[in-house]
Amino acid sequence: MSRKYFGTDGVRGTVGEAPITPDFVMRLGYAAGKVLAGKASGSGRPTVLIGKDTRVSGYMLESALEAGLSSAGVDVLLVGPMPTPGVAYLTRALRLSAGIVISASHNPYQDNGIKFFSADGNKLADATESAIELALGQPLKCKSSAGLGKARRMDDAAGRYIEFCKSTFPANLDLHGLRIAVDCAHGAGYHIAPPVFHELGADVVSVGAQPDGFNINKGVGATHAESLQRAVKRSKADIGIALDGDGDRLIMVDAKGRIYDGDELLYVIASHRKRARQLRGGVVGTQMTNLAMAQALAKLKIPFERAKVGDRYVLEMLHKRDWQIGGENSGHIICLDQHTTGDAIVSALQVLQALIAAGKTLDQAVDFKLYPQVLVNVRFAGGSAREIVAAPIVQKAVIAAERILGNDGRVLLRPSGTEPVIRVMVEGKAKQTVSRCAAAIAKAVSSAA
């Protein structure tokens, strides 16, 4: 069935506007509770863990979810601010029925969202999300008092997740002698990330670790790396690490202030594992993965596959290929031998492990240069995006661009999944050529729209 509320990463929107309202979220909690109760095995009552980021709306939505789940007869475990991958880990480690994260990731504080993890720490299957949507259309029938779920707070959740993150770093290595600037985006990792790197021996300079409910992602974090650049230079740090608001996206900065995106960091991890004979299979990227990175992997004889944009699709491809590592240039990096989902802290530790083992800096470890990549969004009033992309005038422009770019360039036309926009992406060695090709294709798309 087609889904009305669930996107590729749960339900998301502006707080106070449908669907991110207290009444809808309560019904969502009830619907999820009914579906999970139906899947529960044995006589035990299902238990769901709820974590959140630092948005002020998290208090309201947490209470709404708790009420909905409890009315469906589901017990609730509340952990407060916790990175998304932390919720996935705790759900699996505690053998719970499901985990729920209240977060809008890298969005501003005015937005929020609800996403789910299954008992094994993976995102819910499409069929389960569809079942929850179906249950949303049914009346809310609260359990009697004897059947209501109970709620309690878990006081040691942060400490458990900190220890898990540290366990993914080799026991024979430490971070002594390194000064690391850690930007937590005033988000869910503010009380998690600095202790992880400090307890492994690093001298930690904390940035974006004073959340007030309104400043999440505001000028800090993985989507605003300039804040980390300034902190690295000001503190004379050896390296900088930036998380986004819910702690699943990673960007890094070297001592000179240069920014390294997800493609480059994924390459560092993959090339190290190849040298150490620890790489199983190859690497999964997305349609947006830089061509230069794919070519660099090919030089190392590392297989590479592209998935659709979205860490959900990267994960699906990894399972399909039985490979272990993949990610997006936005900084979502997945290491399935360490965790079931993308985790900025765990991924940063994998990069640091690779650098220490090779005795290299980030600049030395990334031995290729990303190709210039130009993205143009073309809005259209009506009609089918697929028909516009297939129009002769558009295809003619694409073929002309591909002929100019040759083997060292790439063209991608991708309809947006959320708005009437066609995204035109062109990359290649020469920025001026890339820009010219992107403009020509965008003009053709506008003419066909």
C-alpha positions in Angstrom: 0.0 0.0 0.0 1.1 3.6 -0.6 2.1 5.4 2.6 0.7 8.8 3.6 2.9 9.6 6.6 6.1 7.6 6.5 8.9 8.8 4.3 12.3 7.3 3.9 13.2 8.1 7.5 10.0 8.1 9.5 7.5 10.9 9.9 8.8 14.5 9.8 7.5 18.0 9.6 7.1 21.4 11.3 6.0 21.2 14.9 2.4 22.3 15.3 1.5 21.5 11.8 0.1 18.1 10.6 1.4 15.5 11.2 3.7 16.8 14.0 1.0 17.6 16.5 0.4 16.1 19.9 -2.9 14.4 18.9 -1.5 12.8 15.8 1.7 11.6 17.6 -0.4 10.1 20.4 -2.4 8.2 17.8 0.8 7.2 16.1 2.1 5.8 19.4 -1.2 3.9 19.9 -1.1 2.5 16.3 2.6 1.5 16.7 1.7 -0.1 20.0 -1.1 -2.1 18.6 1.1 -3.4 15.8 3.9 -4.3 18.1 1.6 -5.9 20.6 0.3 -8.1 17.8 3.9 -9.2 17.0 4.9 -9.8 20.7 5.8 -13.4 21.5 5.1 -15.2 24.7 3.1 -13.7 27.6 5.3 -10.7 28.2 4.2 -7.2 27.6 6.0 -5.4 24.7 8.4 -2.7 25.7 9.4 0.3 23.6 12.4 2.6 24.2 12.0 6.3 23.5 14.9 8.6 22.9 15.0 12.2 21.6 17.3 15.0 20.5 17.5 18.4 22.3 14.6 20.3 20.6 12.2 22.0 23.0 9.3 20.1 21.3 10.8 16.8 22.3 9.1 17.1 25.8 5.7 17.4 24.3 6.1 14.7 21.6 7.7 12.3 24.2 4.6 12.7 26.4 2.3 12.1 23.5 4.1 9.0 22.4 4.2 7.7 25.9 0.4 8.2 26.3 -0.4 6.5 23.0 1.9 3.5 23.7 0.6 3.1 27.2 -3.0 3.2 26.1 -2.3 0.3 23.7 -0.8 -1.8 26.6 2.9 -1.2 25.8 5.5 -0.5 28.5 7.7 2.5 27.8 11.4 3.1 28.7 12.4 6.8 28.5 16.1 7.6 28.0 16.0 11.4 27.3 18.5 12.9 24.9 20.2 10.1 23.0 21.7 10.0 19.5 19.7 8.0 17.0 22.3 5.2 16.7 22.3 5.1 20.5 18.6 4.3 20.5 19.2 1.5 17.9 22.0 0.0 20.1 20.0 0.1 23.4 16.9 -1.4 21.7 18.9 -4.3 20.5 21.1 -4.7 23.7 18.1 -4.6 26.0 16.1 -7.1 23.9 13.2 -4.6 23.6 10.3 -4.7 21.1 11.2 -1.5 19.3 13.0 1.8 19.7 11.6 5.3 18.8 13.6 8.4 18.1 12.1 11.9 18.3 14.3 14.0 16.0 14.4 15.9 12.8 18.1 15.2 12.4 20.0 18.2 10.8 16.8 20.3 10.5 16.3 23.5 12.5 14.6 23.4 15.9 11.1 24.3 14.5 10.9 20.8 12.9 10.7 17.4 14.5 10.0 13.8 13.5 9.4 10.3 14.7 11.4 7.3 13.5 11.4 3.7 14.5 13.8 0.9 15.0 12.9 -2.8 15.2 14.0 -5.2 17.9 17.3 -6.0 16.1 18.3 -2.3 15.8 17.4 -1.9 12.2 14.8 0.5 10.7 11.3 -0.9 10.5 10.5 -3.0 7.5 8.2 -1.4 4.9 5.4 -3.9 5.8 5.5 -2.9 9.5 5.4 0.8 8.7 2.4 0.1 6.4 0.7 -1.8 9.1 1.1 1.1 11.5 -0.3 3.5 8.8 -3.3 1.1 8.5 -3.8 1.1 12.3 -3.8 4.9 12.3 -7.1 4.8 10.5 -8.8 2.8 13.2 -10.4 4.2 16.4 -8.3 4.6 19.5 -9.6 2.1 22.1 -7.7 2.6 25.3 -7.0 -0.5 27.4 -8.6 -0.8 30.8 -6.5 0.3 33.8 -5.3 -3.3 34.3 -4.0 -3.5 30.8 -2.2 -0.1 30.5 1.5 0.0 29.9 3.9 1.4 32.5 6.6 4.0 31.9 10.0 4.5 33.6 13.2 6.4 33.0 16.5 4.7 32.4 19.2 6.6 34.3 22.3 4.8 32.9 21.5 4.9 29.2 24.2 7.4 28.3 26.9 5.5 30.1 25.9 2.2 28.4 26.1 3.9 25.0 29.4 5.5 25.8 30.9 2.1 26.7 29.5 0.6 23.4 31.1 3.3 21.3 34.5 2.8 23.0 34.2 -0.9 22.5 34.3 -0.4 18.7 37.9 1.1 18.9 40.7 -1.5 19.1 41.8 -2.3 22.7 45.5 -2.0 21.7 45.1 1.6 20.5 44.3 4.9 22.3 44.0 8.6 21.5 46.7 9.8 23.8 48.6 12.8 22.4 45.7 13.9 20.2 43.8 17.1 20.7 40.4 16.7 19.1 37.7 19.3 18.7 34.2 17.7 18.9 31.2 19.7 17.6 28.0 18.1 18.9 25.6 20.6 17.1 23.9 21.4 20.4 22.2 18.0 19.7 21.7 14.6 21.2 25.4 13.8 21.3 26.3 16.7 23.6 26.8 14.5 26.7 28.0 11.4 24.7 30.6 12.3 22.2 33.1 14.3 24.3 33.3 11.6 27.0 33.9 8.9 24.4 37.0 10.6 22.9 38.2 11.8 26.3 38.0 8.4 27.9 40.0 6.9 25.0 42.8 9.3 25.9 42.2 12.4 23.8 42.4 16.0 24.9 38.9 17.1 23.9 37.7 20.6 23.0 33.9 20.6 23.1 31.9 22.7 20.6 28.1 23.0 20.3 27.6 21.2 23.6 25.3 23.6 25.3 21.8 22.8 24.1 18.9 25.1 25.1 16.1 23.6 23.1 16.3 26.2 20.3 20.0 26.1 19.1 20.2 22.6 17.7 22.2 22.7 14.4 22.2 26.5 14.5 25.5 27.5 13.0 27.2 24.4 14.3 27.5 20.7 13.6 28.0 18.6 10.4 25.9 21.0 8.3 27.9 24.1 9.4 31.5 22.9 9.6 32.8 26.4 9.6 32.2 26.4 13.4 34.4 23.4 13.8 37.0 24.9 11.5 37.3 27.9 13.7 37.5 25.8 16.8 40.3 23.6 15.4 42.4 26.6 14.5 41.7 28.5 17.7 42.5 25.5 19.9 45.4 24.2 17.7 43.6 20.8 17.5 45.0 17.9 15.5 41.7 17.0 14.1 38.0 18.0 14.3 34.8 15.9 14.4 31.3 17.2 13.8 28.1 15.4 14.4 24.6 16.5 13.3 21.7 17.0 15.7 20.8 13.4 16.1 24.4 12.0 15.9 24.3 9.8 12.8 26.1 12.2 10.4 29.9 12.8 10.4 32.1 15.5 8.9 35.7 15.9 9.9 38.3 18.8 9.7 42.1 18.5 9.7 44.6 20.6 11.5 44.7 23.1 8.6 41.0 23.6 8.7 40.2 21.6 5.5 36.7 19.9 5.6 36.4 16.2 4.7 33.0 14.9 3.6 31.4 11.4 3.9 32.9 10.2 0.6 36.4 11.0 1.7 36.0 9.5 5.2 34.4 6.4 3.7 37.5 6.0 1.5 39.8 6.3 4.5 38.0 3.5 6.2 37.8 1.3 3.1 41.4 1.7 2.1 42.6 0.9 5.6 40.5 -2.3 5.7 41.8 -3.3 2.3 45.4 -2.9 3.4 44.7 -4.8 6.7 42.8 -7.5 4.8 39.7 -6.8 6.8 37.4 -5.6 4.0 34.5 -7.9 3.2 33.3 -7.4 -0.3 33.2 -3.8 -1.4 31.8 -0.4 -0.7 28.2 0.9 -1.2 27.7 4.6 -2.1 24.8 6.5 -3.6 23.9 8.2 -6.9 25.5 11.3 -5.4 28.8 9.7 -4.4 31.6 11.6 -6.1 33.0 9.9 -9.2 36.6 10.6 -8.1 36.0 8.6 -5.0 34.6 5.7 -7.0 37.7 5.8 -9.3 40.0 5.9 -6.3 38.4 2.7 -4.9 38.8 1.1 -8.4 42.6 1.8 -8.3 42.7 -0.2 -5.0 40.6 -3.0 -6.7 37.8 -2.3 -4.2 34.3 -3.1 -5.7 31.8 -0.2 -5.6 28.0 -0.1 -6.0 25.6 2.9 -6.1 22.3 2.8 -4.2 19.5 5.3 -4.3 20.1 8.5 -2.2 19.3 7.8 1.5 21.1 5.7 4.1 18.1 3.3 4.1 18.9 2.3 0.6 22.6 2.1 1.3 21.8 -0.3 4.1 19.5 -2.4 1.9 22.3 -2.7 -0.7 24.8 -3.7 1.9 22.6 -6.5 3.1 21.9 -7.6 -0.5 25.6 -7.8 -1.3 26.6 -9.1 2.1 29.1 -6.2 2.4 29.9 -4.2 5.5 30.7 -0.6 4.8 28.9 2.1 2.8 27.7 5.7 3.1 26.7 9.0 1.7 28.7 12.2 1.0 26.5 14.0 3.5 28.3 12.0 6.2 26.0 9.0 6.9 28.6 6.2 7.2 27.6 2.6 8.0 30.0 0.0 9.3 27.9 -3.1 9.8 30.6 -5.0 11.6 30.3 -2.4 14.4 26.7 -1.3 14.4 23.4 -1.9 12.7 23.0 1.7 11.5 25.0 4.8 10.7 26.8 6.2 13.8 28.9 9.4 13.7 30.9 8.6 16.8 31.6 5.0 15.7 32.5 6.1 12.2 34.9 8.8 13.6 36.6 6.1 15.6 37.0 4.0 12.5 38.6 6.9 10.7 40.9 7.6 13.7 41.9 3.9 13.8 42.8 4.0 10.2 44.9 7.2 10.6 46.8 5.9 13.6 47.5 2.5 12.0 48.9 4.2 8.9 50.7 6.9 10.7 49.0 9.5 8.4 47.1 12.7 8.6 43.7 13.0 7.0 45.3 15.0 4.1 47.8 12.2 3.5 45.2 9.4 3.8 42.8 11.0 1.2 45.1 10.6 -1.8 42.6 11.9 -4.4 40.7 15.1 -5.1 37.0 15.2 -5.3 35.6 16.4 -8.7 33.6 19.6 -8.8 29.9 18.7 -8.5 27.2 21.2 -9.4 23.6 20.7 -8.4 20.7 22.7 -9.9 17.1 22.3 -8.7 14.6 22.9 -11.5 11.0 23.5 -10.3 8.1 22.5 -12.5 4.4 23.4 -12.3 2.7 20.2 -13.3 3.0 17.0 -15.3 5.2 14.0 -14.7 8.8 14.4 -13.6 9.6 11.1 -15.4 8.1 12.4 -18.7 10.0 15.7 -18.4 13.3 13.8 -17.9 12.5 11.6 -20.9 11.7 14.5 -23.2 13.8 14.6 -26.4 15.2 18.1 -25.6 16.4 17.0 -22.2 17.9 13.7 -23.4 19.7 15.6 -26.2 21.2 18.0 -23.6 22.3 15.1 -21.4 23.9 13.3 -24.3 25.8 16.4 -25.3 27.0 17.0 -21.7 28.2 13.3 -21.4 30.1 13.6 -24.7 31.9 16.7 -23.4 32.7 15.2 -20.0 33.9 11.8 -21.3 34.9 9.1 -18.8 35.9 11.7 -16.1 32.4 13.1 -15.7 28.8 12.1 -14.9 25.3 13.4 -15.3 22.4 12.6 -13.0 18.8 13.7 -13.2 16.8 12.9 -10.1 13.2 13.9 -9.3 12.7 15.0 -5.7 10.6 12.7 -3.6 9.0 15.6 -1.6 8.4 18.5 -4.0 7.9 19.3 -7.7 11.6 19.6 -8.4 14.0 17.8 -10.7 17.6 17.8 -9.4 20.2 18.2 -12.1 23.7 17.0 -10.9 26.8 17.2 -13.1 30.3 16.5 -12.0 33.7 16.4 -13.8 37.3 17.5 -13.6 36.8 21.1 -14.7 34.5 23.3 -12.7 33.7 25.7 -15.6 32.8 22.8 -17.9 30.7 21.2 -15.2 28.8 24.5 -14.5 28.2 25.1 -18.2 26.8 21.5 -18.8 24.6 21.8 -15.7 23.2 25.1 -16.9 22.5 23.7 -20.4 20.6 20.7 -19.0 18.7 22.7 -16.5 17.6 25.1 -19.3 16.4 22.0 -21.3 14.5 20.7 -18.3 12.8 24.1 -17.8 11.8 24.1 -21.5 10.3 20.6 -21.3 8.4 21.3 -18.0 
